[in-house]
Amino acid sequence: MKKISKVLVANRGEIALRIIRACKELEIKSVVIFSEVDVNGVWVTRADECYPIVGNPIDAYLKYDKIIDLAKKAGCDAIHPGYGFLSESAEFAQACEDNGLIFIGPKPYHIELFGDKMASKVAMKKIGVPVLEGTDSPIVDKDEGKRIAQEIGYPVIIKAAFGGGGRGMRIVHFAEDFSNMFDSATNESIKYFGKGEVFIEKYVQSPRHIEIQVVADQHGNVVHLGERDCSIQRRHQKVIEITPSPLLNDEVRQKLCKISVDAMKELGYESVGTVEFLVDEKDNVYFIEMNTRVQVEHPVTEIVTGVDIIQRMIEIAAGDKLKYLQEQIQFRGYAIEFRINSEDPQNNFMPTAGTVKKYLTPGGPGVRLDTSLYTGYELPTCYDSMLGKLIVWALDWRGAVAKARRALDEFHIEGFKTNIPLHREIVRDAAFKEGKFDTGYLDLNMNKFNLEAQCSIADEEEKSIRLAKTLKIIKENNLVSLNNNFTLY
């Protein structure tokens, strides 16, 4: 077994803070890097050591030669990439190994395999995993794409072959729209991933997006930690994640879990990962991709299973065997995660920025908040708009929705617009409360949501001031109110 005593966290924000906390509980020292605009990040102060990387604030987390050099000088044994940035770079993982550092994640081979969506689709199909009809190799020629789309039959979906997160993805319903959509998808793919290759698949309308969390050690042991329903999406990017899925029946659930575990055993996968599927209206399942990193939505799985996924990643990288058999993993209750983003839902979800002027967070039983925000924090404009994640848990689905409604009502951020008002509307929607949603949910319901009907933080502050004044008058005049209950209007 390898010794890990000091980990460099090659990331920022809430996931960096999450990794630091996992390291502290394992009695492992943590080191963070930070860009010039992240100098006031709370995670920078929580690590045992911190080092600035000057220059372009995005390159600070992408130039892995500098990161590896710093890790070696700081005496680190390992590097944890978090998610985003270098987390799915096979070159980075290999460079870590070449420099005597443990990469806390899968082997470079598996990162490369599953980073190439066509290669991973072919590999999974070869071992019997059901996949969507479409191309088996990336294409760049538009005319070839038109021919393939005609053979498959519309609607089809064009996807970036070397990326994810909804980037470089376009749905084409009619042949006359193919050329424009193909150009749009390839241009976006080049912009975000440096490669314009795409693949084309049959588009499944109104499916559920279900993913299976797997954990695999270096000794051939693989277990699953259940499924997550990620169907509520905007532009193919997840907004809300749930475990277990309210509408998935046990037969399909067990099928998906078995497929995922068997596939990872067959391919010799190591570390944590997520196998993602589409499930259509007839409960047919189709593999779409594999994420070779910790997922943004990992907290919901941790809450219902009690398994610390980040700690398991670190222990597996050190050579530890899994600490439990599949039958020892207990699933309890429902958990929902809400991605809190700095964006304006009323203005086509345009990113927003500013300084956190007022910050009131939810709490109480069954409420978890993963974030690095604080009052006075100035939000950088050069990174992803996600501010953090609100996670709630209850024994049943109805209780989880009620807890989410209460927690979201308690959550206030002043200084810029966020998507909290949208989440408040969703948890009050009848279809959501009944667990009836698919990937088309937001497109279908956005127009009916009343995002204006939210009490502002200024109103709450004014009420608090008036209430304090009233209580002072009561005390000074020796007055008594009935049970101290009264309402201000």
Secondary structure, DSSP 8 states (H G I E B T S, - for coil): -----EEEE---HHHHHHHHHHHHHTT-EEEEEE-GGGTT-HHHHHSSEEEE--S-TTGGGT-HHHHHHHHHHTT-SEEE--SSTTTT-HHHHHHHHHTT-EESSS-HHHHHHHHSHHHHHHHHHHTT--B-SB-SS-B--HHHHHHHHHHH-SSEEEEETT--TTTTEEEE-SGGGHHHHHHHHHHHHHHHHS---EEEEE--SS-EEEEEEEEE-TTS-EEEEEEEE---EETTEE-EEEES-TT--HHHHHHHHHHHHHHHHHHT--EEEEEEEEE-TT--EEEEEEE-S--TTHHHHHHHH---HHHHHHHHHTT---SS-GGG----SEEEEEEEESEETTTTTEE---B--EEE---STTEEEEE---TT-B--SSS-SEEEEEEEEESSHHHHHHHHHHHHHH-EEESS--SHHHHHHHTT-HHHHTT---TTHHHHHGGG--TT-S--HHHHHHHHHHHHHHHHHHHHTT---GGG-----
